[in-house]
Amino acid sequence: MLIDDYDPLKKRMLQVLDQEGKVVNPSLEPVLDPDVLMRAYRTMVLARQIDDKAVILQRQGRLGAYPPNRGQEAASLGPAMAIGKDDWLVWAFRELAGLLWKGLDPLRLYLYWMGNEEGSHYPPGLKVLPAVIPVGSQLPIAVGMAYASMIRREGTVTLSYCGDGATSAGDFHEALNSAGTFRTPNVFVIQNNQWAISMPRNRQTAAPTLAQKAVAYGFPGIMVDGNDVLAMYMATQEAVGRARRGEGPTLIEAYTYRMGNHTTSDDAKKYRLEEELKEWEKRDPLVRLKAYLMNRGMLDERQEETILGEAKEETERIVVEAERFPRPTVDDVFKHTYAQMPRTLTEQLERCRRLEGGGR
């Protein structure tokens, strides 16, 4: 069992592919259909294009504050590849590649970051919750969902993500404590990108790894190379199997790096060294998967150009479609919070309408 072999207390990290896309241990390489691997690559390429374009749109005033995903695509994609159609995916705000794999229309993502509530309106059969911005607050919800599934004997698993900063929030510990106590079918993925805005990982906790925090709550944890999509898939596949068998939750620490700013409102140059970024750029998960596929003869330069061109074309199509939607209004800030708006909010809305119209 991978999770037993890679004890986080010993700081061992699961890795299938090295920086050059070479398999470090053939016994760890997952048996995946070539079509699945190529779909994973296409998903990662599309995620990178959508992400880069979102930053450009924000700079042009066409999209609101946005959290770049660059460098973390494998950390969200690998786990999403390991869950089924009926399993739930609970995300924070930096899981673009995983959401694409799960089947979320990227149009919804652009609408969301444009401030349009249509961006949180998902198809009924899609087992994905909307984004959760308050740090760590999605985790108790994920545990509740998994507990309900367990009571109903649905046999489903709830996969949830958070950042390393969330491990300093009370919701993280309350969620893991409950999951361990009730042995819920949860898989928790920490995207440890080394920075919680400007707070470095070594200021978050004295623990040598984040994965070992699972030990205190009575279930396994494993640290994984978060830039290795195959390693992330393998670890999650095993964790999902444990959950389905009634063996309880698993915590996965995806050891990765945020190549961009925390959000487009941030300037990472003020608190981290350029040398650090350059070192992590060598571990780019997209470059690594590309090299692996080329080594196996599944991808060549011509195919890569075609895939990139298609991703760019698809991204531009989504932008055009998103910008056809009406711009958000003052009413949108208020009307989507409660089924029946309370008096205090009704009064605030009326004041805002008057101010918007130039009144007092």
RODO-2510 file (C-alpha; in nm, 4 decimals, decimal comma):
residues 360
     n   res          X          Y          Z
     1     m     0,0000     0,0000     0,0000
     2     l     0,1448     0,3349    -0,1076
     3     i    -0,0017     0,5252     0,1840
     4     d     0,1580     0,2849     0,4338
     5     d     0,4937     0,2902     0,2554
     6     y     0,5226     0,6698     0,2431
     7     d     0,4976     0,7584     0,6092
     8     p     0,4861     1,1421     0,6334
     9     l     0,6620     1,1279     0,9702
    10     k     0,9677     1,0099     0,7789
    11     k     0,9277     1,2926     0,5244
    12     r     0,9086     1,0478     0,2340
    13     m     0,7415     1,1880    -0,0759
    14     l     0,5637     0,9805    -0,3395
    15     q     0,6882     1,0478    -0,6914
    16     v     0,6307     0,8632    -1,0190
    17     l     0,7861     1,1102    -1,2665
    18     d     1,1005     1,3151    -1,2178
    19     q     1,1491     1,6675    -1,3542
    20     e     1,2394     1,5313    -1,6983
    21     g     0,9258     1,3208    -1,7196
    22     k     1,1111     0,9933    -1,6624
    23     v     0,9595     0,7190    -1,4476
    24     v     1,1557     0,6933    -1,1228
    25     n     1,0199     0,3491    -1,0338
    26     p     0,8400     0,1330    -1,2934
    27     s     0,6406    -0,0440    -1,0209
    28     l     0,4750     0,2871    -0,9323
    29     e     0,3677     0,3771    -1,2866
    30     p    -0,0134     0,3561    -1,3134
    31     v    -0,1755     0,1519    -1,5873
    32     l    -0,3775     0,4161    -1,7695
    33     d    -0,5275     0,3996    -2,1163
    34     p    -0,3418     0,6211    -2,3673
    35     d    -0,6666     0,8082    -2,4333
    36     v    -0,6912     0,8927    -2,0639
    37     l    -0,3334     1,0200    -2,0556
    38     m    -0,3870     1,2321    -2,3656
    39     r    -0,7086     1,3697    -2,2201
    40     a    -0,5152     1,4613    -1,9057
    41     y    -0,2591     1,6483    -2,1142
    42     r    -0,5277     1,8307    -2,3142
    43     t    -0,7011     1,9251    -1,9904
    44     m    -0,3809     2,0643    -1,8444
    45     v    -0,3042     2,2622    -2,1608
    46     l    -0,6559     2,4065    -2,1698
    47     a    -0,6378     2,4925    -1,7993
    48     r    -0,3104     2,6793    -1,8559
    49     q    -0,4613     2,8776    -2,1447
    50     i    -0,7799     2,9644    -1,9579
    51     d    -0,5721     3,0670    -1,6565
    52     d    -0,3290     3,2882    -1,8490
    53     k    -0,6168     3,4535    -2,0337
    54     a    -0,7996     3,5229    -1,7070
    55     v    -0,5004     3,7209    -1,5788
    56     i    -0,4944     3,9244    -1,9017
    57     l    -0,8687     3,9907    -1,8775
    58     q    -0,8307     4,1128    -1,5197
    59     r    -0,5537     4,3528    -1,6217
    60     q    -0,7849     4,4867    -1,8925
    61     g    -1,0687     4,5433    -1,6462
    62     r    -1,2829     4,2705    -1,8026
    63     l    -1,2681     4,0287    -1,5069
    64     g    -1,2452     4,0720    -1,1306
    65     a    -0,9662     3,9714    -0,8914
    66     y    -0,8431     3,6271    -0,9940
    67     p    -0,6237     3,3569    -0,8317
    68     p    -0,3777     3,2161    -1,0905
    69     n    -0,3410     2,8361    -1,1111
    70     r    -0,0104     2,8239    -1,3011
    71     g     0,2135     2,5495    -1,1629
    72     q    -0,0602     2,3752    -0,9650
    73     e    -0,2499     2,2026    -1,2454
    74     a    -0,1325     1,8503    -1,1582
    75     a    -0,2211     1,8934    -0,7904
    76     s    -0,5900     1,9330    -0,8744
    77     l    -0,6071     1,7220    -1,1909
    78     g    -0,4562     1,3992    -1,0541
    79     p    -0,7100     1,3651    -0,7688
    80     a    -1,0033     1,4503    -0,9960
    81     m    -0,8970     1,1712    -1,2320
    82     a    -0,9296     0,9196    -0,9483
    83     i    -1,2909     0,9881    -0,8495
    84     g    -1,6117     0,8760    -1,0184
    85     k    -1,9062     1,0566    -1,1713
    86     d    -2,1159     1,0228    -0,8554
    87     d    -1,8383     1,1356    -0,6201
    88     w    -1,8379     1,4946    -0,4991
    89     l    -1,5656     1,7511    -0,5663
    90     v    -1,5442     2,0379    -0,3161
    91     w    -1,3003     2,3062    -0,4251
    92     a    -1,1564     2,6225    -0,2800
    93     f    -1,0563     2,8596    -0,5617
    94     r    -0,7412     2,7267    -0,7350
    95     e    -0,8518     2,3909    -0,8794
    96     l    -0,9158     2,4782    -1,2454
    97     a    -0,7679     2,1640    -1,4066
    98     g    -0,9537     1,9310    -1,1705
    99     l    -1,2815     2,1086    -1,2395
   100     l    -1,2350     2,0771    -1,6153
   101     w    -1,1756     1,7039    -1,5766
   102     k    -1,4840     1,6672    -1,3598
   103     g    -1,6895     1,8287    -1,6354
   104     l    -1,7482     2,1863    -1,5231
   105     d    -1,8042     2,4188    -1,8198
   106     p    -1,5193     2,6753    -1,8109
   107     l    -1,7741     2,9387    -1,9121
   108     r    -1,9076     2,9133    -1,5556
   109     l    -1,5613     2,9842    -1,4174
   110     y    -1,5172     3,2989    -1,6247
   111     l    -1,8657     3,4188    -1,5309
   112     y    -1,7888     3,3604    -1,1628
   113     w    -1,4686     3,5656    -1,1695
   114     m    -1,6532     3,8339    -1,3686
   115     g    -1,8856     3,8705    -1,0704
   116     n    -2,1839     3,7110    -1,2411
   117     e    -2,3859     3,4762    -1,0181
   118     e    -2,4572     3,2601    -1,3230
   119     g    -2,1015     3,1377    -1,2645
   120     s    -2,2189     2,9474    -0,9576
   121     h    -2,5134     2,7875    -1,1373
   122     y    -2,4021     2,4314    -1,2214
   123     p    -2,5967     2,1541    -1,3980
   124     p    -2,7984     1,9432    -1,1481
   125     g    -2,6116     1,6195    -1,2210
   126     l    -2,2646     1,7689    -1,1766
   127     k    -2,1333     1,6716    -0,8323
   128     v    -1,9333     1,9907    -0,7744
   129     l    -1,9914     2,2651    -0,5159
   130     p    -1,9379     2,6328    -0,6039
   131     a    -1,6130     2,8043    -0,5082
   132     v    -1,5515     2,8847    -0,1414
   133     i    -1,3407     3,1922    -0,0733
   134     p    -1,3323     3,2009     0,3136
   135     v    -1,0214     2,9947     0,3848
   136     g    -1,0922     2,6386     0,4979
   137     s    -1,4679     2,6855     0,5390
   138     q    -1,5455     2,4260     0,2707
   139     l    -1,3907     2,1406     0,4700
   140     p    -1,6583     2,0932     0,7405
   141     i    -1,9149     2,1019     0,4591
   142     a    -1,7245     1,8262     0,2786
   143     v    -1,7248     1,6141     0,5941
   144     g    -2,0974     1,6652     0,6389
   145     m    -2,1591     1,5590     0,2805
   146     a    -1,9480     1,2465     0,3226
   147     y    -2,1194     1,1617     0,6523
   148     a    -2,4616     1,1939     0,4872
   149     s    -2,3473     0,9683     0,2030
   150     m    -2,2242     0,7138     0,4562
   151     i    -2,5560     0,7133     0,6444
   152     r    -2,7453     0,6712     0,3175
   153     r    -2,5074     0,3958     0,2073
   154     e    -2,4549     0,5640    -0,1277
   155     g    -2,0979     0,4404    -0,1611
   156     t    -1,9699     0,7799    -0,2770
   157     v    -1,6552     0,9676    -0,1799
   158     t    -1,6110     1,3404    -0,1199
   159     l    -1,2865     1,4892    -0,2513
   160     s    -1,2018     1,8315    -0,1112
   161     y    -0,9143     2,0731    -0,1619
   162     c    -0,7567     2,3452     0,0460
   163     g    -0,4313     2,5411     0,0537
   164     d    -0,1487     2,5212     0,3055
   165     g    -0,2805     2,8392     0,4674
   166     a    -0,6046     2,6609     0,5518
   167     t    -0,4151     2,4239     0,7831
   168     s    -0,3839     2,7175     1,0244
   169     a    -0,7610     2,7695     1,0281
   170     g    -0,9917     2,6143     1,2868
   171     d    -1,2236     2,4741     1,0194
   172     f    -0,9428     2,2511     0,8919
   173     h    -0,8865     2,0875     1,2310
   174     e    -1,2547     2,0597     1,3155
   175     a    -1,3217     1,8930     0,9810
   176     l    -1,0356     1,6440     1,0106
   177     n    -1,1236     1,5644     1,3707
   178     s    -1,4845     1,4888     1,2744
   179     a    -1,3802     1,2874     0,9692
   180     g    -1,1443     1,0756     1,1762
   181     t    -1,3966     1,0237     1,4538
   182     f    -1,6809     0,9166     1,2251
   183     r    -1,4551     0,7473     0,9659
   184     t    -1,6207     0,9365     0,6838
   185     p    -1,5420     0,8669     0,3148
   186     n    -1,3372     1,1845     0,2655
   187     v    -1,0202     1,2516     0,0709
   188     f    -0,8563     1,5789     0,1731
   189     v    -0,5988     1,7354    -0,0605
   190     i    -0,3781     2,0171     0,0676
   191     q    -0,2312     2,2158    -0,2183
   192     n     0,0897     2,3103    -0,0402
   193     n     0,2154     2,5778    -0,2783
   194     q     0,4625     2,7056    -0,0166
   195     w     0,2929     3,0436     0,0316
   196     a    -0,0317     3,1540     0,1991
   197     i    -0,0336     3,4926     0,0254
   198     s     0,2930     3,6323     0,1689
   199     m     0,3198     3,3864     0,4592
   200     p     0,5813     3,1177     0,3855
   201     r     0,5177     2,7525     0,4641
   202     n     0,7778     2,7478     0,7429
   203     r     0,5796     3,0141     0,9304
   204     q     0,2544     2,8180     0,9107
   205     t     0,3536     2,5296     1,1353
   206     a     0,6489     2,3667     1,3103
   207     a     0,5468     2,0265     1,1696
   208     p     0,7999     1,8965     0,9123
   209     t     0,5126     1,7997     0,6783
   210     l     0,1473     1,8939     0,6482
   211     a     0,0495     1,5337     0,5711
   212     q     0,1470     1,4237     0,9217
   213     k    -0,1349     1,6323     1,0686
   214     a    -0,3630     1,3408     0,9794
   215     v    -0,1905     1,1282     1,2440
   216     a    -0,3399     1,3377     1,5250
   217     y    -0,6878     1,2647     1,3921
   218     g    -0,6452     0,8922     1,3561
   219     f    -0,6138     0,8367     0,9836
   220     p    -0,3357     0,8149     0,7227
   221     g    -0,1605     1,1014     0,5504
   222     i     0,0823     1,1003     0,2586
   223     m     0,3069     1,3646     0,1026
   224     v     0,3076     1,3570    -0,2777
   225     d     0,4992     1,5429    -0,5479
   226     g     0,2183     1,7783    -0,6417
   227     n     0,3732     1,8580    -0,9808
   228     d     0,3546     1,4912    -1,0790
   229     v     0,0047     1,4203    -1,2074
   230     l     0,0613     1,0435    -1,2054
   231     a     0,1735     1,0420    -0,8420
   232     m    -0,1266     1,2520    -0,7435
   233     y    -0,3544     1,0125    -0,9300
   234     m    -0,2001     0,7049    -0,7665
   235     a    -0,2226     0,8445    -0,4124
   236     t    -0,5823     0,9562    -0,4587
   237     q    -0,6852     0,6295    -0,6225
   238     e    -0,5681     0,4412    -0,3155
   239     a    -0,7326     0,6921    -0,0807
   240     v    -1,0616     0,6651    -0,2711
   241     g    -1,0433     0,2855    -0,2442
   242     r    -0,9950     0,3090     0,1327
   243     a    -1,2928     0,5423     0,1626
   244     r    -1,5215     0,3168    -0,0424
   245     r    -1,4277     0,0161     0,1705
   246     g    -1,5331     0,2005     0,4846
   247     e    -1,1757     0,2508     0,6073
   248     g    -1,2200     0,6231     0,6594
   249     p    -1,0519     0,9404     0,5325
   250     t    -0,7052     1,0127     0,3954
   251     l    -0,5043     1,3356     0,3872
   252     i    -0,2841     1,4057     0,0843
   253     e    -0,0283     1,6844     0,0872
   254     a     0,0427     1,7953    -0,2701
   255     y     0,3902     1,9456    -0,2531
   256     t     0,3751     2,2075    -0,5272
   257     y     0,4374     2,5750    -0,5987
   258     r     0,2359     2,8795    -0,6936
   259     m     0,4218     3,0227    -0,9934
   260     g     0,2029     3,3317    -1,0148
   261     n     0,0773     3,5831    -0,7624
   262     h    -0,1662     3,4797    -0,4913
   263     t    -0,4285     3,6770    -0,6808
   264     t    -0,4116     3,9536    -0,9375
   265     s    -0,4248     4,1952    -0,6407
   266     d    -0,0948     4,0575    -0,5092
   267     d     0,2705     4,1198    -0,6042
   268     a     0,4765     3,8133    -0,5094
   269     k     0,8028     3,9896    -0,6000
   270     k     0,7734     4,1810    -0,2749
   271     y     0,8133     3,8713    -0,0560
   272     r     0,9801     3,5887    -0,2500
   273     l     1,3040     3,5543    -0,4423
   274     e     1,3226     3,5311    -0,8196
   275     e     1,5696     3,2426    -0,7827
   276     e     1,3075     3,0399    -0,5982
   277     l     1,0577     3,0868    -0,8792
   278     k     1,3130     2,9911    -1,1451
   279     e     1,3992     2,6728    -0,9578
   280     w     1,0341     2,5690    -0,9420
   281     e     0,9765     2,6543    -1,3081
   282     k     1,2029     2,3577    -1,3859
   283     r     0,9408     2,1362    -1,2163
   284     d     0,6483     2,2665    -1,4260
   285     p     0,3820     1,9898    -1,4204
   286     l     0,2748     2,0590    -1,7782
   287     v     0,6291     2,0286    -1,9130
   288     r     0,6778     1,7103    -1,7113
   289     l     0,3664     1,5375    -1,8475
   290     k     0,4538     1,6470    -2,2018
   291     a     0,7992     1,4911    -2,1696
   292     y     0,6513     1,1677    -2,0334
   293     l     0,4084     1,1373    -2,3246
   294     m     0,6815     1,2128    -2,5764
   295     n     0,9101     0,9533    -2,4173
   296     r     0,6335     0,6978    -2,4628
   297     g     0,5751     0,7960    -2,8256
   298     m     0,2221     0,9184    -2,7552
   299     l     0,2868     1,2828    -2,8398
   300     d     0,5014     1,4695    -3,0903
   301     e     0,5688     1,8368    -3,1615
   302     r     0,3067     1,8573    -3,4335
   303     q     0,0361     1,7105    -3,2100
   304     e     0,1392     1,9438    -2,9312
   305     e     0,0996     2,2472    -3,1586
   306     t    -0,2471     2,1265    -3,2587
   307     i    -0,3538     2,0750    -2,8962
   308     l    -0,2225     2,4190    -2,7992
   309     g    -0,3977     2,5824    -3,0936
   310     e    -0,7260     2,4153    -3,0062
   311     a    -0,6928     2,5243    -2,6426
   312     k    -0,6310     2,8857    -2,7436
   313     e    -0,9277     2,8797    -2,9809
   314     e    -1,1530     2,7278    -2,7152
   315     t    -1,0419     2,9872    -2,4610
   316     e    -1,1210     3,2766    -2,6935
   317     r    -1,4626     3,1267    -2,7695
   318     i    -1,5398     3,1063    -2,3971
   319     v    -1,4392     3,4690    -2,3429
   320     v    -1,6688     3,5881    -2,6207
   321     e    -1,9580     3,3854    -2,4811
   322     a    -1,8985     3,5025    -2,1228
   323     e    -1,8940     3,8675    -2,2231
   324     r    -2,2325     3,8324    -2,3906
   325     f    -2,3922     3,7849    -2,0490
   326     p    -2,5343     4,0983    -1,8803
   327     r    -2,2947     4,2722    -1,6433
   328     p    -2,3651     4,2223    -1,2711
   329     t    -2,5857     4,4806    -1,1015
   330     v    -2,6143     4,6100    -0,7461
   331     d    -2,9134     4,3799    -0,6988
   332     d    -2,6968     4,0735    -0,7667
   333     v    -2,4894     4,1465    -0,4561
   334     f    -2,7981     4,0988    -0,2397
   335     k    -3,0539     3,8749    -0,4052
   336     h    -2,8602     3,5464    -0,4163
   337     t    -2,7837     3,5154    -0,0424
   338     y    -3,1251     3,4340     0,1080
   339     a    -3,4371     3,2727    -0,0353
   340     q    -3,6313     3,5516     0,1433
   341     m    -3,4265     3,8688     0,1835
   342     p    -3,4331     3,9958     0,5461
   343     r    -3,5424     4,3519     0,6196
   344     t    -3,1898     4,4737     0,6987
   345     l    -3,0602     4,3659     0,3566
   346     t    -3,3666     4,5065     0,1814
   347     e    -3,2929     4,8454     0,3382
   348     q    -2,9261     4,8260     0,2384
   349     l    -3,0228     4,7378    -0,1172
   350     e    -3,2541     5,0373    -0,1393
   351     r    -2,9776     5,2683    -0,0132
   352     c    -2,7339     5,1276    -0,2692
   353     r    -2,9853     5,1758    -0,5488
   354     r    -3,0314     5,5395    -0,4485
   355     l    -2,6552     5,5976    -0,4350
   356     e    -2,6087     5,4311    -0,7711
   357     g    -2,8753     5,6563    -0,9159
   358     g    -2,7065     5,9655    -0,7748
   359     g    -2,9470     6,0099    -0,4834
   360     r    -2,8843     6,0081    -0,1076
***
